[in-house]
């Protein structure tokens, strides 16, 4: 199994409903942690980064 096969499997997993839920949960946790560390002072930028990452991962 080559690197392209692994990439395709990962892409297929993220494009599933289960993968989408998992990626959303991970992004939410990361955003919450970043907000906590910064004391909420960068929430707008954190939300933009989360939205950008979500657009590149999964199916929506």
C-alpha positions as CSV (number, residue, x, y, z in Angstrom):
1,X,0.0,0.0,0.0
2,X,1.5,3.3,-1.1
3,X,1.1,6.8,0.2
4,X,-1.5,7.6,-2.4
5,X,-3.6,4.7,-1.2
6,X,-3.4,5.9,2.4
7,X,-4.3,9.4,1.3
8,X,-7.3,8.1,-0.5
9,X,-8.5,6.1,2.5
10,X,-8.1,9.1,4.8
11,X,-10.0,11.3,2.3
12,X,-12.8,8.7,2.0
13,X,-13.1,8.4,5.8
14,X,-13.3,12.2,6.3
15,X,-15.9,12.5,3.6
16,X,-18.2,10.1,5.4
17,X,-20.8,11.4,7.9
18,X,-18.9,9.7,10.7
19,X,-15.7,11.3,9.6
20,X,-17.3,14.7,9.3
21,X,-18.6,14.5,12.9
22,X,-15.2,13.4,14.1
23,X,-13.4,16.3,12.4
24,X,-16.0,18.8,13.6
25,X,-15.6,17.5,17.2
26,X,-11.8,17.7,16.9
27,X,-11.9,21.3,15.5
28,X,-14.4,22.3,18.3
29,X,-12.1,20.9,21.0
30,X,-9.1,22.7,19.5
31,X,-10.9,26.0,19.2
32,X,-12.2,25.7,22.7
33,X,-8.7,25.0,24.0
34,X,-7.2,27.9,22.0
35,X,-9.9,30.3,23.3
36,X,-9.2,29.2,26.9
37,X,-5.5,29.7,26.5
38,X,-5.9,33.2,25.0
39,X,-8.6,34.1,27.5
40,X,-11.1,34.7,24.7
41,X,-9.1,37.7,23.4
42,X,-8.7,36.1,19.9
43,X,-12.0,34.3,19.5
44,X,-12.8,36.0,16.1
45,X,-9.5,34.8,14.6
46,X,-9.9,31.3,16.2
47,X,-13.4,31.0,14.7
48,X,-12.1,32.0,11.2
49,X,-9.3,29.4,11.5
50,X,-11.8,26.8,12.6
51,X,-14.1,27.6,9.7
52,X,-11.3,27.5,7.2
53,X,-10.0,24.1,8.4
54,X,-13.6,22.8,8.4
55,X,-14.0,23.8,4.8
56,X,-10.9,21.8,3.9
57,X,-11.8,18.7,5.9
58,X,-14.8,16.4,5.4
59,X,-17.8,17.1,3.3
60,X,-19.1,20.4,4.6
